[in-house]
Amino acid sequence: MPRNPDAEKDNPCLKEQELSYKCLNKNNFNREACEVYFANYKNCKDFWHKIRSDRRSKGIAPYLPPVEEREAIKAEYMKSKPKQ
């Protein structure tokens, strides 16, 4: 099935989503075997939801940044994130 060329534009976690599906297929739909992929996908969704909400509250449009800006946003977040 060919991928929609605009899919990544609308879903910043497309890669994480596809990796979790791939894991499920590879592991005969054993969800336990794919928990790391699910956690990564959830973290991705949570991160972009926060970005979207922040941009909305600041009046920045579009609420979801364009694909070409996302790597810089993630890198900036990682620099400012407190070390654990």
N, C-alpha and C positions, 0 to 999 in steps of 0.2 A: 504494500500500500504506500503510494508516494506521500511524502510529508507536505503539508500545506506550507508554502513558502513564507506566509505571514504568521505561522504558528508561534514562532519565537517572539515575534513582536507583541503578541497578546499574552504569552505565557513565559515569564522570565525563568521559570523552573522546568522548562521543557526537557532539558538534558537529564535532570534528576528524575523526572517522571518516567522518561524512557528507560533509564537505567533500572529503576525499580520494576518496571514491566518485564524488562529483559531478565532480571534476576528471578522473577516469579516463573517465567517460562522455563528458564534453565533448571530451576529447582522443583519442577512439577507442582507449582503453586503452593509450596510450603512457605507460608508467611514468616515463620520463625527464622528461616534461613536468610530472609531479606530484611530483617529489622534495621540493619545499618542503613540500607538504601531508603527505607521509609522514613527514618529519623532525619536523614540528610534532606529528603524532599520536604518534610515538614519544616525543618529549619529554614530552607530556602523560601517556602511560602510565607512563613512568619516574617522573615527579613523583608521581603518585597511588600508585604502588607504594611509594615511599619513605614517603609519609604513612601508608599502610596499615600498613607494617612498623613504623614508629615508634609508632603508636597501639597496635598489638598488643603490642609490647615494654613499653609503659607500662601495659598493662591497660585501655586506653580502648576502650570499646565504644560504638557499632559501630566496627569497624576502618576502614571507609570512612565519612567524615563525611556527615551528611545534606546534601542538595542546598542547603538554605538557608545552610549554614555554609561552603560551598566557596569563594565569592568572597572572604570574609574571610581564609581560610587562604591562598589564592593571593596576596592583597594583602600579608599579613604576610610571606610568603616573599620577595616581590619587594623589600620594604623591607630585609630582612636579607641579601639576596643581595649578595655583593661585586661592585662595579662592574668590568666588563671593559674 
